[in-house]
Amino acid sequence: MNYMAELKKLISILRNKKLTVSAAESASGGYLSYLLTKIPGSSKVFKGSIVVYSLEAKIKFFKIPLPLLKKTEGVSGEIAGLLAIGVRKLFKTDIGLSLVGFAGPETQKGKKLGIVFFAVSDKKCTTVKKVIIKGGRDYVRKYASLMTLELLHKRLCVYS
């Protein structure tokens, strides 16, 4: 897959539709933002991101309740949805993206290694996807980031 060509296409679609995007990242540690900023001119559509790697950061910036975070260790579809909605509001963008998961090499007891939840939120709705990605830590982070952008692309095509 030529992901650079796909990134250029995605940025072009966002620019043509005059849409802005922001991101809240946990498991990806900023890789999603890195991908979005690889394309010249992305500053017209990408307004910023926040890496909320710890439970404390999720509470501080997005007011996610501690009991919910502790129950899931910060990794669930509900958390991904709340982050996508929250980051959209925080940055006042048209679209919010989020990504949470366990990239490894270890995970919490009872949690599946490679589990990732990612979300795309706009004023109409919030879509959350769950995947299990097999591979090393960096592979999980990179692939999950690309899957988040793929979901955004599909969403943009649906709302054409």
Phi, psi and omega in degrees: 000130176272088186291335178295318178296321178293321177297317178299318179297317180297313179298320178298317179298314179300316179296314181297326180273357182056047180250145177248155184220150175220167184219145170241118186241142173238279185300330182281344174058026179107354183296324178300315178295320177304314180297316181297330183266003177290337187265125176302137180091357181294341180295344177287336184240328182267116186261347177150173179210169176218133177264111180251072187287326183261162175297322180300320179293323178296324177288310185299313187269334185234004175055034177285130185299136180303318179301321178294317179295316181295321181298326185248359188057027177081008184236103177194166176297322180297316179297314179302316179297315180297321179293317180297317177294315182296318181289326176299318180288319181300315182267357181055049179254166178288328186226138174243138177243150173211160181207122175228154178172182176244102183274342178101183012281347178238166179221170177291153180305129178085358180256145183274128177293135180088002178286132181222138171241132175226153187218152173232128182231133169228188183293338182278314183195170177238126179251130180239136177237148177238134176220158170247122182248120179270132180149180179288170183307309181296321179298315180299314181299313183291313182294320178297321178296316178296322179294325177296316179292327176295318177297319176300315180300314178299319181297318180295323179290326179293322183268022179295000000 
